[in-house]
Amino acid sequence: MQDIGTITEGRNPRTLSLDELSVDDLLAVMNAEDHRVADAVQRALPQIGRAVELIVSALRGGGRLIYLGAGTSGRLGVLDAAECPPTFSTDPGQVIGLLAGGNGAMFQAVEGAEDSVELGVADLTRVGLTAADVVVGIAASGRTPYVIGGLDHARGVGAATVSIACNPDAQVSAHADVAIEVDNGPEVLTGSTRLKAGTSQKLILNMLSTAAMVRLGKTYGNLMVDVAPTNLKLLDRAVRIVREATGCDTDEARRALDASGNHAKTAIVMVLCAVDADQARRRLAAANGFVRGALGQR
């Protein structure tokens, strides 16, 4: 177990005079440091890919994706989970974000919660963790007891496990089936892992959920055809999606969406295959929800 010498706690030699910089120079150095993040994430793509496969397997088998973290790391997991229902029409219980200290910790730090191994176990027990699920433990330092305890518990019940850390040879890596380690270098502000570490974690979570949903048929090309049009903005987006996918005009797109219950994926199959909503749904069911597969049926 590494201590204060971890990269996320180290001093950045490029920002030692941070408090003496002009605003323009301060922003420039922050921007330069942020540029390092994408390259660091790129080096971890093989491990991220293996994590995506675990997530796809779990979701395809009726399991859940459960993010587990504390502080900024946990909040980012909650954010990613919250975005899945409107973007991909997932059930709210299919992708879950667990945060040390509970929902209140989303807005105000709950001191000591991240230091409890037992709390990680309790939170997973509370949501009824099973062997069908996959747990993604997020810990910038790579040594958060809440996350390590949760991952150990998950492995004990047979669930698949993934860890995300921003230190090489992180302690948490030994507690997961797939270990994602990203070396962003030390933070602009020493130890402030809401900065580069947080940015890299957000990029990785974007990849995990988006790539998994693509592999599960939630897109057609680069269109989010399973969007849940729960407000006027998203309903307008659904109309544009149907138009982009089919080449039809706005009126035809709206008619198809009305007939499909505002489900863009069904409306697309209706228009392109010249079938009614029930036939489109049957085609999609036979193709496991993939639009391309539904379009290829005779």
C-alpha positions in Angstrom: 0.0 0.0 0.0 1.5 3.3 -1.1 1.2 6.4 1.2 1.8 10.1 0.6 4.1 9.2 -2.3 1.2 8.3 -4.6 1.0 10.3 -7.8 -2.4 11.8 -6.8 -0.8 13.2 -3.7 2.4 14.3 -5.2 3.5 17.9 -6.0 3.4 19.0 -9.6 6.8 20.5 -10.6 5.0 22.6 -13.3 2.8 24.4 -10.8 5.0 25.1 -7.9 4.4 28.8 -8.3 0.7 28.5 -8.8 -0.2 31.4 -6.5 2.1 33.8 -8.3 0.6 33.3 -11.8 -1.6 35.7 -13.6 -5.1 34.5 -14.3 -4.2 33.9 -18.0 -1.1 31.9 -17.1 -3.0 30.0 -14.4 -5.7 28.9 -16.9 -3.0 28.1 -19.5 -1.2 25.7 -17.2 -4.4 24.1 -16.1 -5.4 23.6 -19.7 -2.0 22.1 -20.5 -2.3 19.7 -17.6 -5.8 18.7 -18.7 -4.3 17.8 -22.1 -2.4 15.0 -20.4 -5.5 13.3 -19.3 -6.8 12.0 -22.6 -3.4 10.4 -23.3 -3.4 8.7 -19.9 -6.8 7.3 -20.5 -5.8 6.1 -24.0 -3.1 3.9 -22.4 -5.7 2.2 -20.3 -8.0 1.3 -23.3 -7.3 -2.4 -23.2 -8.4 -2.7 -19.6 -11.4 -0.4 -20.3 -12.4 -2.7 -23.1 -12.3 -5.8 -20.9 -14.5 -3.9 -18.4 -17.0 -3.1 -21.1 -17.3 -6.8 -22.0 -18.0 -7.6 -18.3 -20.7 -5.0 -18.2 -22.3 -6.1 -21.4 -22.4 -9.7 -20.2 -23.9 -8.7 -16.9 -26.6 -6.5 -18.4 -27.4 -9.0 -21.1 -27.9 -11.6 -18.5 -30.4 -9.5 -16.5 -27.8 -8.1 -14.0 -27.0 -4.6 -13.1 -24.1 -2.1 -13.4 -23.3 -0.8 -9.9 -20.9 2.1 -9.4 -19.3 2.4 -6.0 -17.2 5.3 -4.8 -16.6 8.1 -2.3 -16.3 11.8 -2.7 -15.8 13.1 -6.3 -15.3 9.5 -7.5 -18.6 8.4 -6.1 -20.4 11.5 -7.3 -19.2 10.8 -10.9 -20.6 7.3 -10.7 -23.9 8.6 -9.5 -23.9 11.1 -12.3 -23.2 8.5 -15.0 -25.9 6.2 -13.6 -28.5 9.0 -13.5 -27.9 9.8 -17.2 -28.6 6.3 -18.4 -32.4 6.2 -18.2 -33.0 9.4 -20.3 -30.3 8.6 -22.8 -30.9 4.9 -23.3 -34.3 4.2 -21.7 -32.8 1.9 -19.2 -34.7 1.0 -16.1 -33.6 3.2 -13.2 -32.6 0.1 -11.3 -30.4 -1.2 -14.1 -27.5 1.2 -13.6 -26.9 2.3 -10.0 -24.5 4.7 -8.3 -23.7 4.1 -4.7 -21.9 6.9 -2.8 -20.2 6.6 0.6 -22.4 8.5 3.0 -25.6 8.1 1.0 -27.5 10.5 -1.1 -26.8 13.5 1.1 -23.1 13.1 0.4 -23.8 14.1 -3.2 -24.1 17.7 -2.0 -22.2 17.8 1.3 -19.1 15.8 2.3 -19.8 13.1 4.9 -16.6 12.8 6.9 -15.3 9.3 7.6 -17.8 7.5 5.3 -15.0 6.5 2.8 -12.9 5.0 5.6 -15.5 2.3 6.4 -15.1 -1.1 4.8 -18.3 -2.2 6.4 -20.3 0.7 4.8 -19.3 -0.5 1.3 -20.6 -4.0 2.2 -23.8 -2.6 3.7 -24.6 -0.4 0.7 -24.2 -3.3 -1.7 -26.2 -5.6 0.6 -29.0 -3.0 0.7 -29.4 -3.0 -3.1 -29.5 -6.8 -3.1 -26.2 -7.5 -4.9 -26.2 -10.8 -6.7 -23.7 -12.8 -8.8 -25.5 -11.5 -12.0 -24.3 -7.9 -11.3 -21.0 -6.1 -12.1 -19.6 -3.7 -9.5 -17.3 -0.9 -10.7 -15.3 0.5 -7.7 -14.0 4.1 -8.4 -11.2 5.4 -6.2 -8.8 8.1 -7.4 -6.2 7.2 -4.8 -6.8 3.5 -5.3 -6.9 2.8 -1.6 -10.4 3.9 -0.4 -11.6 1.3 2.2 -15.3 1.8 1.3 -14.5 0.8 -2.3 -12.1 -2.1 -1.4 -14.6 -3.5 1.1 -17.4 -3.3 -1.5 -15.3 -5.0 -4.2 -14.3 -7.8 -1.8 -17.9 -8.4 -0.9 -18.9 -8.4 -4.5 -16.3 -11.0 -5.4 -17.5 -13.0 -2.5 -21.0 -13.3 -3.9 -19.7 -14.0 -7.4 -20.4 -10.7 -9.0 -17.9 -9.4 -11.7 -15.7 -6.5 -10.4 -13.9 -3.6 -12.0 -11.6 -1.0 -10.3 -10.7 2.5 -11.5 -7.8 4.2 -9.9 -5.5 7.1 -10.8 -2.3 5.6 -9.3 -0.2 2.8 -10.8 0.0 -0.4 -8.7 -3.0 0.8 -6.8 -4.1 -1.2 -3.8 -7.7 -1.5 -5.1 -6.4 -3.2 -8.3 -5.8 -6.4 -6.4 -9.4 -6.6 -5.4 -11.0 -6.5 -8.9 -11.3 -8.9 -11.9 -10.3 -6.0 -14.2 -8.1 -3.2 -12.9 -8.1 0.2 -14.8 -5.2 2.4 -13.7 -4.7 5.8 -15.2 -1.6 7.9 -14.5 -2.5 11.5 -15.1 0.5 12.8 -13.3 0.2 15.0 -10.1 -2.6 17.5 -9.8 -2.3 21.2 -10.6 -3.4 21.8 -7.0 -1.6 19.1 -4.9 -4.0 16.3 -3.9 -7.1 17.9 -5.4 -8.3 14.8 -7.3 -11.5 16.6 -8.4 -9.2 18.0 -11.2 -7.3 15.6 -13.5 -8.2 12.5 -11.7 -11.9 13.4 -11.8 -11.7 14.3 -15.5 -10.1 10.9 -16.3 -12.7 9.1 -14.3 -15.5 10.9 -16.1 -14.0 9.9 -19.4 -13.7 6.3 -18.4 -17.3 6.2 -17.1 -18.5 7.8 -20.3 -16.8 4.9 -22.2 -18.0 2.1 -19.9 -21.7 3.0 -20.1 -21.8 4.3 -23.7 -19.9 1.4 -25.2 -21.9 -1.1 -23.2 -25.2 0.4 -24.4 -24.0 0.5 -28.0 -23.1 -3.2 -27.7 -26.6 -3.8 -26.4 -28.3 -2.3 -29.4 -29.2 1.1 -27.8 -27.9 3.0 -30.9 -28.3 3.0 -34.7 -25.2 4.4 -36.2 -24.4 7.3 -33.8 -28.0 8.0 -33.1 -29.4 7.5 -29.6 -32.5 5.6 -30.8 -33.6 4.5 -27.3 -33.8 8.0 -26.0 -36.6 8.5 -23.5 -38.5 11.7 -24.7 -39.6 12.8 -21.3 -39.6 16.6 -22.1 -40.1 18.9 -25.1 -36.3 19.0 -25.8 -36.0 15.3 -25.9 -39.2 14.9 -27.9 -37.8 17.3 -30.5 -34.6 15.3 -30.5 -36.5 12.1 -31.1 -38.1 13.7 -34.2 -34.7 14.7 -35.5 -33.4 11.2 -34.8 -36.2 9.6 -36.8 -35.6 12.1 -39.6 -31.8 11.5 -39.7 -32.2 7.7 -39.7 -34.9 7.5 -42.3 -34.7 10.6 -44.5 -38.4 11.3 -43.9 -39.9 14.7 -43.2 -40.9 16.1 -39.9 -44.6 15.3 -40.3 -43.9 11.6 -41.1 -41.5 11.4 -38.2 -44.1 12.8 -35.8 -46.8 10.4 -37.1 -44.5 7.4 -36.6 -43.5 8.5 -33.2 -47.1 9.0 -32.1 -48.0 5.5 -33.3 -45.0 4.0 -31.6 -45.5 5.6 -28.2 -42.7 8.1 -28.8 -40.1 5.3 -29.2 -37.7 6.4 -31.8 -36.3 3.0 -32.5 -39.7 1.6 -33.3 -40.6 4.6 -35.4 -37.5 4.2 -37.5 -38.3 0.6 -38.3 -41.9 1.6 -39.1 -40.7 4.1 -41.7 -37.9 2.2 -43.3 -39.8 -1.1 -43.5 -43.2 0.4 -44.2 -44.8 -1.6 -41.3 -47.1 -0.7 -38.4 -45.9 -0.3 -34.8 -46.7 -3.8 -33.8 -44.8 -5.3 -36.7 -41.9 -3.0 -36.0 -41.8 -4.1 -32.4 -41.9 -7.8 -33.4 -39.0 -7.2 -35.8 -37.0 -5.5 -33.1 -37.7 -8.2 -30.6 -36.5 -10.8 -33.0 -33.3 -8.8 -33.6 -32.7 -8.5 -29.8 -33.4 -4.7 -30.1 -30.9 -3.9 -32.8 -32.3 -1.7 -35.5 -30.0 -3.0 -38.2 -31.1 -6.5 -37.5 -34.7 -5.5 -37.6 -34.2 -3.8 -40.9 -32.7 -6.9 -42.4 -35.6 -9.2 -41.7 -38.0 -10.2 -44.4 
